[in-house]
């Protein structure tokens, strides 16, 4: 029996995914969470086999929650669910430790396949996204400005684009505000942007985030 935690801040999404999984023999949804913080608390107490993790949520968000869960228990597998399907975002998420990556328009059969594959110890990413990642790794170009960011810079970028303030980012990442600002302005310099709004527009333009989630 594969035990699964559903994490998404939309009740309707969790309900739909639960309905799909409840009909699959060998799957058991053991919990739901609407924030990254709640997902971490659940995993500390219950230790599900696998977490289906939304990326864009209030507070900590799915990316940092994924990192913390994986570091807490290497046996817990995490499959990311996102509306973003274009590189470089999927590549960055996988590099940060996720075991699988699915877009929210994936068919139920693909979700079931991904869960089985990740539970068995393999990584899962769709063939289309895998091709994008492979092509993106062949050369760094001006078309993919985010490829030059470090893992920590990418974390902070995603939090900034969700409107999270520097003191709150510092608290959630266990860093000082001064350190967060150092990362922030180093990132601004790399991307040649002048502030948070310009950074957010750049991220939307390159499909790193969706305008619907800000």
Protein Blocks (a to p, Z undefined) as FASTA:
>chain_A
ZZdddddfbfklmmmmmmmmmmpghiacfbdcfbfklmmmmmmmnopabdcddfbdghjb
jmlmmmmmmmmomkbccddddfbfbdfklmmmmmnopabdcdfkbcfklmmmmmmmmmno
pacddfklmmmmmmmmmpccfklmmlmpcfklmmmmmmmmnopafklmmmmnopafklmm
mmmmmmmmmnopabfklmmmmmmmnomacfklZZ
